[in-house]
């Protein structure tokens, strides 16, 4: 099993799927000749040519819609939206066309597109390049939302998403493209539904997804070493649908839940997980669940303010200690 | 079109008129719910263009005024009416409604209700056609007001850059809902706007099906021969309001009367009578036949069809049992 970077994992999935099926295409801003802002399509333009690795104009809504229309006839587009902030512009086509066409056609048409986009706060990118938008995507019927937290998931989810007949939104992270991790040498398809226990524990469950899985893992190590608290960490790599059974199982074991999210709390992943806990296993709880979330501010430019606006491992540790009365 | 073709398209236009008028009645009777956008006045547009194209072979997409486009592509009018009656036998299984008629078998790729939404979808289908090497073309029918959406500009640009086999048909009925084009649009002649993207374009009379056909023949051949996108503007008029909830108060009586004199059905009918191809009696007999078909065949089919089952409410949201959802299938 080789250790490769997150961007390399995405690139490999592209390459394998494009080599296998001539109807798989990649499209987005600067993904071709320039090789992609995050190198996710590096070298593919030379290998597959301009008809299949398409540098689009800066017209997010319409090039996304164009990919969706192509998918109606069996093309499998992998669309890169350079930043999730730009996905706001493509909402119309993603929500009104891709997510609804199967239903409103009575099952006659489907839109098997993959839309990949990095979200999250990186390094002083300012308010309009730092959004977390998963909360918006995960509430839409007809759309799958996954968010890989490591290279293995990034590779395997893109592979599954390309072949899945539903539209899939893959929420990546600007800070994670250079993260290294093990990816199977042989072809691997990661599930698009479910969750994964990334650390076993007994005292509290830390629910994270994407980058917040890593904060949760760091927090769990601190809690274990410094406080003797064994936290379980659950990676909610599928945000739509959320893994109700996985959430119930872990909370039924630890009886305590902290949800860690990079986004602002209102109408978010944390709110949704809390609701599921209430619905699925309220009487298993020994304490009221809490959220560790971003501050309700447009992301500031100043680095100190920026860091203060999003949570980190220390905030998770503090939330757990408070919950346990320590 | 030869004489036989012209008689057939006259019947198709008259059928379209009567079909839509019957929808109006059914709506008033509350047998059809939701929004309903009718086509009377514009019949020569969809029927004339598709006469020059290959219905059932070329891919067609449009907005919410979509019943007649589907029927011309080959959709059974019974399935359209059943859809309007929200029945399981409807062409979208009662899940779509008037604004979302779909019939993929006949390559009618749907009616969409966001103004301008189909532009990129049409270009995408053209991209797919090009990749797969077929001789189909993608045809996008939309109104003039859709050209004030960003998708018009973004899509025409991409269609031109990538030389896609897509025909944009603009049915210019002079109003965007209830706002006159000149009050909302700096350049009211739509074909000129397409020129700014280097797209070959033309404008013609949308009330005279012979002219529509002739212009569409050129446009379709252009696109099918691989020369790239084409934009065809058809000057037309809708005799009813934008939708059923529109009183049409924004239009003068004179204007409506003027356009009434240019009824596409009457223009073709009189031309055929003058040429000795049909008599007025033939026309009236045709009308009676259509009336009987609608009343005895189409409406009872829609009325007597079952509604979708509530147990199947959540069907068609996502693919069923897609193996890749579970991963690890290999």
Interface residues (C-beta under 8 A of the other chain):
Chain A: X22 X23 X25 X51 X52 X54 X56 X57 X59 X61 X62 X63 X64 X65 X66 X67 X68 X69 X70 X71 X72 X73 X74 X75 X92 X93 X96 X97 X101 X102 X103 X104 X105 X106 X107 X108 X109 X110 X141 X142 X144 X156 X160 X161 X163 X164 X165 X166 X187 X188 X189 X190 X191 X192 X193
Chain B: X59 X61 X90 X91 X92 X93 X94 X95 X96 X97 X100 X102 X103 X104 X105 X109 X110 X112 X113 X114 X117 X119 X120 X121 X122 X123 X124 X125 X126 X127 X128 X129 X130 X131 X132 X150 X151 X154 X155 X157 X158 X161 X162 X315 X316 X317 X318 X319 X322 X324 X325 X326 X327 X328 X329 X330
